[in-house]
Amino acid sequence: MNIQELTKYMNDFVTAKGWYNAESKRPQTLRNLAISLVLESTEVLEQFQWQESFQDKSELAEELADVLLYLLQIASIADINLEEATLAKLDKNYKRNWDGFHG
């Protein structure tokens, strides 16, 4: 499954739950989704709290999936091609000087 297919699958899920409806108790605005993305990201961090490694791979995988789903939804609503944006960012990063190393 590619990014576009995964995004469609995610949008189908959100639509089926009614969260795109104007009267939804979970309004899918960019602001709300950005907040949710950060909250889910902290749940990834929580997997490492007080330890150097995660304890449960399935729990970490679930939290990473939550982050990805919010990221896909934000990109979709903001009309950002996440694949293009990611490739452009990687290209930009290749040209950056990191810690005195320019690759």
N, C-alpha and C positions, 0 to 999 in steps of 0.2 A: 504494500500500500504506500503511495507517495503522499507528499504533504497536502496536495489538493484533495485527494480522496479522504485523507484523515480529517481535514477541515470540514468537508461536506458531512462526514459521519458525525463529527462533533456538532455541527449546526443542526443536523437532523435530530440529534438527541435533545439539544436545547429547545428546539421548536416543539418536539413531542412533549416536553415537560411544561410548555406554555410560558417559558421564561422570556421569550421575545415579545409577548403580549404587553400592551401598554399598561394594563392593570396588574401585571405580575408583581408579586411580593419580592421578587428577585430581579429588579430591573437590570438589564444587561447593557448598561452604559459603559463607555470607555473608562470613566472614573471608577465605577464599581468593580469592573474587571481588573483594572490595574491594582486596586486595593487587594482584591482576591488573589492576584498573582503573587503579591508580596507576602500575604499571609500564608499561602501554600509554600512559598520558598522558605519561610521560616520553619515550616514543618519538615522540610528536607534538612535544614540545619539542626533541628531538634534530634534527628536520628544520630547525631554525633555529639550531643551534649554529654559532657563529663567522660568522654572516651575518644580515642583516636580513630576508631573504626565503627561502622554501623553493626548492629547486632542481628537485624532481620532483613534479609535481602528483599523479601516480598513487600515489607512495609516501606522500605526505601523506594522500590520500584513504583509503588502506588503513589507516593508523594511526588516522585518525578513525573509520573503520568498526569497528576493534577496540575503541576506547573505547565507542562506541555499543552494541556487542553486550554488553560487560560491564555497562554501565549498565542495559540492558534486562533482563538476566538477574538482576541484583541487585534491581531493582524487582519483577520477577516473583516471585522467591523470598520477598522481604519483603512481598509482597502490597500493593504500593504502586501506585496508579494514576498512572503517570508523567505522563500528559496532565493530569490534575487537579492534581497537585503542581506541575507547571510553570506552569500558568495561575495558580494561587494565588500562587506565588512572584513571577511577573511583576506581578500585582496589588499584592502587598506592596511590590515594588521601585518601582512607580509612585508610591507614597505616601511613599517615603523621600526624605530630603534629602541630595543628593549634591553635595559641593563648593559648598555654599551655594545650590544650585539645587533648588527644590522644584517638580516638574512636575505 
